């Protein structure tokens, strides 16, 4: 379980770097410790806050056929950027693209962990 959490932190750190490199409206101050802090915040948000939000909003997720999970993921990224001043994202499209990249990297880690 701890190794899985550490792998998700590494995946989130990689996703942040890739997002800052690929998406023009994502600004990140390239410091190693701030990268680890932001990646750990992403991992904690995905492992603790996301399941609670999915339970609370499960009727809305069901009605929208799962599309509302995109809103939950974007909200979690916004929450992390709110508390981490080293990462700055401008625009909804940038949040959406960051969400896709972070989700992709976490999916890869989850697929290979089993």
C-alpha positions in Angstrom: 0.0 0.0 0.0 2.8 2.4 0.8 4.6 1.5 -2.4 1.5 2.1 -4.4 1.1 5.5 -2.8 4.7 6.3 -3.5 4.2 5.2 -7.1 1.2 7.5 -7.4 3.3 10.4 -6.1 6.0 9.7 -8.7 3.3 9.5 -11.4 1.8 12.8 -10.2 5.2 14.5 -10.2 5.8 13.3 -13.8 2.3 14.4 -14.8 2.9 17.9 -13.4 6.2 18.2 -15.3 4.6 16.9 -18.5 1.6 19.3 -18.0 3.9 22.3 -17.5 5.9 21.3 -20.6 3.0 20.7 -22.9 0.2 23.1 -21.8 0.9 26.8 -22.3 -1.4 28.0 -19.5 0.3 25.8 -16.8 3.0 27.5 -14.9 5.2 25.7 -12.4 8.3 26.9 -10.5 10.8 24.1 -11.2 11.9 23.2 -7.7 12.3 19.6 -6.6 10.8 19.8 -3.1 7.8 21.8 -4.4 7.2 19.2 -7.0 7.2 16.5 -4.4 4.8 18.6 -2.2 2.4 19.1 -5.1 2.5 15.5 -6.2 1.9 14.3 -2.6 -1.1 16.7 -2.4 -2.5 15.3 -5.6 -2.1 11.7 -4.2 -3.8 12.6 -0.9 -6.6 14.4 -2.7 -7.1 11.4 -5.0 -7.0 8.8 -2.2 -8.9 10.6 0.5 -11.1 13.4 -0.9 -12.1 11.9 -4.3 -13.9 8.8 -2.8 -15.9 11.0 -0.5 -16.9 13.4 -3.3 -17.9 10.4 -5.5 -20.1 9.0 -2.7 -21.7 12.4 -2.1 -22.3 13.1 -5.7 -23.1 9.5 -6.8 -26.7 10.4 -7.9 -25.4 13.2 -10.1 -22.7 10.9 -11.5 -25.3 8.3 -12.2 -27.6 10.8 -14.0 -24.8 12.2 -16.1 -23.5 8.7 -16.9 -20.2 9.3 -15.2 -19.4 12.7 -16.8 -19.6 14.5 -13.5 -16.4 12.7 -12.4 -14.6 15.0 -14.8 -15.9 18.0 -12.7 -14.7 16.2 -9.5 -11.2 15.7 -11.0 -11.0 19.3 -12.2 -12.1 20.5 -8.7 -9.4 18.4 -7.1 -6.8 19.9 -9.3 -8.1 23.4 -8.6 -8.0 22.5 -4.8 -4.3 21.5 -5.1 -3.4 24.6 -7.0 -5.2 26.7 -4.4 -3.0 25.4 -1.6 0.2 25.1 -3.7 1.4 28.5 -4.8 4.2 26.9 -7.0 1.6 25.6 -9.5 -0.5 28.1 -11.4 -3.1 27.1 -14.0 -5.1 29.6 -16.1 -8.3 28.7 -17.8 -10.8 25.8 -17.8 -9.2 24.2 -20.9 -5.9 24.1 -19.1 -7.5 22.4 -16.0 -9.2 19.9 -18.3 -5.9 19.0 -20.1 -4.0 18.7 -16.8 -6.8 16.5 -15.5 -6.4 14.2 -18.6 -2.6 14.0 -18.1 -2.8 13.3 -14.4 -5.5 10.7 -14.9 -3.5 9.0 -17.6 -0.4 8.7 -15.5 -2.4 7.5 -12.5 -4.2 5.0 -14.7 -0.8 3.6 -15.9 0.4 3.2 -12.3 -2.9 1.5 -11.3 -2.8 -0.8 -14.3 0.7 -2.1 -13.5 0.3 -2.3 -9.8 -1.8 -5.4 -9.9 
